[in-house]
């Protein structure tokens, strides 16, 4: 294989990594906000289970959590749910007539694992940001005649966003690198693709070359997130 061919092949794998990254970020962010509200609820029946769930998910390594999501349906099913995600792979392949969708079901399992895992991490960032706002600012809003919702969106939200951008940015950068864990169940992301080429063509350098794609992506994200943080710097807290 020449350099151009290997680059194109790695780009295909990196596209799947980016798809996992984007899907996780888009779904885990609102879910994490929901989890944070649940963990701050005044109702014990909501707050306590939420905190326990977040503690359990954050305490399990992400790779182990991927295996749990992937194999759990078969472990608890009555026989009809065995290899549920593999069945989705087969159905997608039959429907499309393409072997390229053989990883569809497994990708869904990985996406679920990533979304739930990162939603729990995001929820703690959101909770910390919301609870860092002093009660006096809520009371000042109430004195001005605002409702609780108006106080949150008009007074609190901007300050929360400013405070959570740095830790949230760190989690986003970590998410980029964690997408490599998808190869644990043979998702053809960039690391899996590089290892496959290493085995078939006896070339080791594509594995190290894949690091360049991560470095470029992380570099771009760092610049974008840095600009966002600077744009919020006018709002002093």
QUIGICOR-V864262 format. One record per residue. N is the residue number from 1. RES is the residue in one letter. NEAR is the number of other C-alpha atoms within 8 Angstrom. Layout:
n->(N	N)
res->(RES	RES)
near->(NEAR	NEAR)
This chain:
n->(1	2	3	4	5	6	7	8	9	10	11	12	13	14	15	16	17	18	19	20	21	22	23	24	25	26	27	28	29	30	31	32	33	34	35	36	37	38	39	40	41	42	43	44	45	46	47	48	49	50	51	52	53	54	55	56	57	58	59	60	61	62	63	64	65	66	67	68	69	70	71	72	73	74	75	76	77	78	79	80	81	82	83	84	85	86	87	88	89	90	91	92	93	94	95	96	97	98	99	100	101	102	103	104	105	106	107	108	109	110	111	112	113	114	115	116	117	118	119	120	121	122	123	124	125	126	127	128	129	130	131	132	133	134	135	136	137	138	139	140	141	142	143	144	145	146	147	148	149	150	151	152	153	154	155	156	157	158	159	160	161	162	163	164	165	166	167	168	169	170	171	172	173	174	175	176	177	178	179	180	181	182	183	184	185	186	187	188	189	190	191	192	193	194	195	196	197	198	199	200	201	202	203	204	205	206	207	208	209	210	211	212	213	214	215	216	217	218	219	220	221	222	223	224	225	226	227	228	229	230	231	232	233	234	235	236	237)
res->(X	X	X	X	X	X	X	X	X	X	X	X	X	X	X	X	X	X	X	X	X	X	X	X	X	X	X	X	X	X	X	X	X	X	X	X	X	X	X	X	X	X	X	X	X	X	X	X	X	X	X	X	X	X	X	X	X	X	X	X	X	X	X	X	X	X	X	X	X	X	X	X	X	X	X	X	X	X	X	X	X	X	X	X	X	X	X	X	X	X	X	X	X	X	X	X	X	X	X	X	X	X	X	X	X	X	X	X	X	X	X	X	X	X	X	X	X	X	X	X	X	X	X	X	X	X	X	X	X	X	X	X	X	X	X	X	X	X	X	X	X	X	X	X	X	X	X	X	X	X	X	X	X	X	X	X	X	X	X	X	X	X	X	X	X	X	X	X	X	X	X	X	X	X	X	X	X	X	X	X	X	X	X	X	X	X	X	X	X	X	X	X	X	X	X	X	X	X	X	X	X	X	X	X	X	X	X	X	X	X	X	X	X	X	X	X	X	X	X	X	X	X	X	X	X	X	X	X	X	X	X	X	X	X	X	X	X)
near->(5	5	6	6	8	10	8	8	9	12	9	10	14	11	10	11	13	9	8	10	11	8	10	12	10	8	9	13	10	9	11	15	12	9	12	12	9	10	12	8	9	5	6	7	6	10	13	9	8	11	9	8	8	10	8	8	11	10	6	8	7	10	8	8	11	12	10	8	12	11	9	9	12	12	7	6	9	7	6	5	9	10	9	10	11	9	9	10	14	9	8	11	13	8	6	7	6	8	6	6	10	11	11	10	13	14	10	9	12	12	11	9	12	11	13	11	11	11	15	13	11	14	14	9	11	13	12	8	12	9	7	7	10	7	6	6	10	13	8	8	12	11	7	6	6	10	8	8	7	9	13	10	9	8	12	13	9	9	11	13	9	11	8	11	10	8	8	10	10	8	9	9	11	8	9	12	8	8	11	11	8	12	11	7	7	9	11	11	16	16	12	13	12	12	10	8	11	13	8	7	7	7	9	7	7	12	11	8	8	12	8	8	9	10	8	8	8	10	8	8	9	10	8	8	10	8	8	8	11	8	7	8	8	6	7	4	3)
